[in-house]
Structures are given as C-alpha cells and as structure tokens.
Amino acid sequence: MPRPMTAAFGRLRLYATGLPVALSILLSLHQPISPPTPGASPGTPARGTARMGIGVALHDGRTGTPDTRAAAQPEGVDVSSHQRTVAWPTLWASGVTWAYVKATEGTYYTNPYYGGQYSGSRAVGMLRGAYHFATPDTTGGAAQADYFVDHGGGWTRDGYTLPGVLDIEWNPYGDACFGRTQASMVSWIGSFLARYKARTGRDAIIYTATSWWTQCTGNYAGFGATNPLWIARYASTPGTLPAGWPHHTFWQYTSTGPTVGDHDRFNGTQDGLRKLATG
C-alpha cells in the first residue's frame, strides 16, 4: 500500500493536471455565440459569418478553373474571419501579390481578425484593400457605407491601398435578394456607392455574380461606367458579364485554392494594379 504522503501527492498531481482541462471546458461554455437571423430557417448561418463568394458554388456551381500554368495576371486572395490567422509569407512566396480583407457586414459586424489580416498582407509586400458584405435588408446603403469607412474601409493615396469593395451577392440569411425589388436594390446600391465616393474620393469596386445581378437588379447597366467590376465565377473563364461592364477588373475564379481558398486575378498587369491603388 502507498504511504499516505505518496498517495496525497498523487491526488494533488492528478488534480493539477485535470484543472486546465476543466477550466477550458467551462470557458468554452461561456464563449459568445452570434445569434441566428430572427425568423430564419434551421441551418441558417449566424449574422456576421458571410464572406465573399458564399453563394457562388451553391447557385452557379463549379465548372473548372483557369490554366494556372499560363497565368500572367497578378494573383490575389480574399479573406475574412473564416481564415483567421493567414500564412501571408507562404502566399507571397507562391506568387500572390494582392489581397482583400473583409472589414464589415451591415452596420452590426466588424471582422475581429481584420487588423492582423490587413497589416499582415501589407507586411509581406502585398497591395491590399478592404471589402464590405452588404445586407440591404438591415439598414440603408449610405449608412452601411459610413460604417464601412469608419471601420477599416477607407482609402489613402499611399500607393498600396486598393479602393473599397461592395460585396453584393446572395443573401445567406434569407431571401436571395434581401426582400427587395429590383428597383429598390438598384437604389440601395447607388446610395452606398455615392456615399463611399463622397467619403473617400474613390469609386467603390462592385463584387457580384452575373446570375445574382440579373435576378436582383434586373441586369441594371448604370454602374459600369464608373465602378470597376469584380466578377465571381468558378469556371475556366469569367463568362458573360453583367450589363454595362465591357470588361472585368477582378475575377474570383475559385474558393478551393491553396493556402487560402478564395483566389482571384487582376485583369491587367502589376503596374496596372498599382495605378488602381494610387487612384
């Protein structure tokens, strides 16, 4: 039989070993959980978890990727809290030269990883910018543009900050068009773009998919003359563009790329990308 002192020591060691585990379990039970959208069906993601391209594969499918061996256009990535801590040196070494980081959603969410992602991409040498996930069912376009600019979506002529992006696509929390008519959706987008231009002096880039744009705006052609297009299509080519845009500026071609899933290309040269950043 063990001596009393030895047995007591063993019990103390077991207690000390198990204490961190017990504390970890208790803390996990008290972590904040984002509430689901009121009235949403089971399985609907929590508000704030949307990210660029969240509905592309579901609605448009995947029909291939471009031939990377022949790629000459500057490669980029887009990230959100979904990626958390990003291996920026690895991406830079693989040839990625630019990045966009989700800053905000609606007027209720800011990406908790934004600071590290935004500064981390720049630290390795990338050009970088911020994007806003639009929720036209919650607040007006101008209010969301203000929220975006006030929480990381601004622009400065420093030579490496790209203009902000309005991510307007399928609603992961409910109705695809956010409960809006085509006319009111166009009005909402116009309100966001006008306020962003007034606040920053730059025309925001519009990220969307042709199928969504056609369904929810009636394939409105009025923004093509001023706002660059970032087209989403997981295929071998960008395909048919929304009305009003003779060409695209960015193309998100996959959500299953290496290191970071969402990979993109700039439709031009690296010098052209720098000019876009400079304004």
N, C-alpha and C positions, 0 to 999 in steps of 0.2 A: 504494500500500500504506500502511496506517496506521502511524504511528510506534509504536515499542514502548511508550512511555508511554501513548499513547491506547488501544492495544489492551488493555493491562493494566488501565487504568481501566474500560474497557467490561466486561471479565470480572468485575471486582470489583462493579460495579453490578448485573450480572445475578445474581451470587451473593447479594448483599444483598436483591434483590427476591424471589428464589425461596426464601430461608431461612424467612420466616414461613409460607409455604405448606407447606414440607416439615415444619416443626415442628408445624403444625396437623394434618397427616395423621398424624404419629407420635403426637401426643397423643390423637387420636380413636381410635386403635387400642388405647389403654390405658384408655378410659373404662369404668367398671364397668357390667356388664350384669346386670339382675336375672335370677336363674335361673328356668327354667320349673318348673312344678309337677312333682315326681317322678312318673313314670308317665303323664303327660298325653299326649294325642294331639298330633300336629304341628299347629301353628297356635294352640295354647292360649296365652293371654296370660301374661306373666310375673307372678308374685305381686307385689302392691302396685299394679298398674295398674287395678284395678277402680274403678269410680266409680258414683255414684248413677244408677240407670236403665240400667245397662249391658246388661240383657237385655230391656228393655221392648219396644223396636221389634221385636226378633227373635221374641219369644214372643207378644206381643199385637198387634203391627202398629201402623200409623198410620192413623187414620180421621178426620182433621180436627183443627182447632184451634178454640178458642172465638172468638167475635167480639170482637176487641180494641177495636173502637170503642165497645162497650158496657161495657167493663171498668171496674168501680168498686172492685174488691177490690185490696188492696195487692200490687204486683208484686214478685217476688223472683227470685233466681238461686241455683243451687248450683254450686260449683266444686271442682276437685281439681287435682292436678299436671298433669292433661291440659290445663288452660287456662294454666298457667304464670303469666306476669305479666298481670294483668287490668286492663282500662281502666275502673277504678271511676268516675272523673269522667264518662265517657261514659254508663255505666249509670245513674248518679244523674240526669244531665240528661234521660235518656229516661223517667224515672219509676219506676225500680227503687228500692225503699226498704228492702229487707232482703236478707240473703244467708246461706247456709250454706256452710261450708268443710270439706272432708274433712280430718280430723286424722290418723286412724289406720286401720289394717286389721289384723285378727287381733291378734297380740302380736309382730309382726315388722316392721311398716312404719309410718313416720311420713311425712307429706307434706312434702317439702323446701321447698315453696312456702307452707306453711301460715302462717308468721309474717307474710309480706308480704301475703298474701291476707286474712288475718283482720284485721290492723291497717289495711290499705288500704281495706277496705269501711267500717270504722268512721270512718276519717279523713274520708270524704266525707259522713258523716251517717247511714249505714245502721245499723239494728239488725242484729246478726249472731250466729251460733252455729256450733257445730261438729258434724260427724257422723262416725260410725264405720262402716266397712264390715265386716260380720260374716262370719267364716269359722268356722262351727260344726264344721268337720272338723279344725281345728288345735288349739284349746285351749278350755277351758270358758267359759261365759258370764260368770261372776264375774271370771275372770282378764282377759277382754277388756274388761270394764267398768273394771277398775282401770287397765289400760293406756291406755284412752281418757281417763279423768280425769287420769291422770298426764302425758299428752302433749297437752294442749290442750282436752280435752272437759269441763272443769269448768264451774261456774256461779257467778256472783256477782250479788247483788241491786243492780246498778248502773243498772238501767233500760234498758240497751241490749244485754244479753247474753241470748240466747234459750236455752232448755234444750236439752241434747244430743239427738241423733237416733241411733237404732239403724237402720242401713240393712240390712234383711234381705230378700234377694231371690235371684234365680237365681245359682247358682254359676258364674262364668265359667271356672273352672279344672277343672271336672269335673261330677260328678253334680249335677243341679239342686237337690236337697235336701241336699247335702253328705253324702250317705251315711247320713242319719239317718231314723229312723221318725218318723211324725207326733207320737207321744207324746214321744219324746226331743227333738224340735225344740221343742215347747212348753216342755219343761223347761229347755232351754238358754236360750230367750228369757226365761223367767221368772227364771232365775238372773242374767242380765245386768241386767234391769230392777230387780231387788231390790237388787243391789249398787250400781247407779248411784244409786238413790234414797237408799241408806244413805250414800253418799259425798257427795252434793250437796244432798240435801233436795228434789230435784225429780223428777217422773216424766218419764222419757225419752219422746220422741216416737218412734213406730214408722213408718218408711218402708217401704212394701211395695206389691205389686200384688195385686189380688183373686185372680187366677188362680194366682199363686205361693202365696199364703196358703192357698188352698183345697187345692192339691196337697200342700203340705209340712207344714201344721199340721192338716189335716182341717177347715179353716174354724173354728178354735178361736175362741170368743167371749169368753174370760175376761179379756182385757186392755182391752176397750172402755170399761170404767167408770173406768179410771184413767189410761190412756196415750193422749194425742192421736194421731190418725191422719194420716199424710202419704200420700196415695194417688197412685200412679203410673199414668197412663193418657193416652196421646197421642191424644186424641179431642176432640169438641166438648163433652162433659160428663164428669164423673168416673165416671159409670156406677155399677153395683152395688158397694156397699162390702162389705168382709169382715164376717163375723158379729160382733155385739157393738158395732159402731160405728153410732149413728144418724146421724152426720154426720162429715164430714172436717174437719180443721183446715188442712192444706195440700194443694195439688194440683199435682203436676208434670205439666204439660199438653203439653210439647214438649221435644225435645232439639235443635231446629233454630231457636231464636230468635236475634234479632240480638245482636251483640257477644259474648255468651256463649250457647252453645247451649241449656243447660238453663234453662228458665223455669218459674216457679211462681206460684201465687196463694195468699194467705191468705184463708180463708173467714170474713171479718169486716171490720172497719174498722181504720184505722191505730191508733186508740185501743185497740181490742181486741188488736192485736199488741203494743202497749206493755205492756198488762196481762199478756200471756203472758210477756213478758220480765221483768217485775217479780216475778211469782210471787204 
